[in-house]
Amino acid sequence: MTTHFIKLTEPTSNLVEVFNRWENDSTLIPLTRPNRNQSELELRYKLTLNELTKRLENHHIYLIYLDDQLIGEMNYMVDPIHLYKKEQGTAWIGITIGESEGRGKGIGYAAIQYLEDQIKKQGLKRVELGVFEFNKQAQKLYEKLGYKKIGSIDSFTFWQDKMWTDIRMEKYI
């Protein structure tokens, strides 16, 4: 079992299909995107090749492979407007392990470490992320990697008939 990461430079229509499958997976939606209510939670999106190509203008995207199978993606943006702590030179990260066979095997841990190395190579010193309060597994992962809570945003996302807080975390690398 080997994990490796490849920077996305030229999206393909096959990749768009995979991203759309993950984006519209009802088990992943509550974990990967904020929703204001039940109808937003039920919305499905169709990413196009053009939109994914455009996303590369402000996202550094890396594909996560387990052996030869694409199982997830991770990305970072530099100084996005939604940072909790507006500190210049900050990378905002996100990760999705889209395939169930990639979960619970330490791949997320290795992936975030790899992403941090790429961020360091770009000369950035700080990483920030948001994790929904009900996602205890992700919180444990980030804490294990040295991320510290810096704040929270109440009533940020809807899931299981109620609103949940978004926990913001940071790490200096």
Sequence and secondary structure as in RCSB ss.txt:
>XXXX:A:sequence
MTTHFIKLTEPTSNLVEVFNRWENDSTLIPLTRPNRNQSELELRYKLTLNELTKRLENHHIYLIYLDDQLIGEMN
YMVDPIHLYKKEQGTAWIGITIGESEGRGKGIGYAAIQYLEDQIKKQGLKRVELGVFEFNKQAQKLYEKLGYKKI
GSIDSFTFWQDKMWTDIRMEKYI
>XXXX:A:secstr
  EEEEE  S  HHHHHHHHHHHT TTTHHHHS  SSHHHHH      HHHHHHHTTT EEEEEEETTEEEEEEE
EEES TT SS  SSEEEEEEEE SGGGTTSSHHHHHHHHHHHHHHHTT  EEEEEEETT HHHHHHHHHTT EEE
EEEEEEEEETTEEEEEEEEEEE 
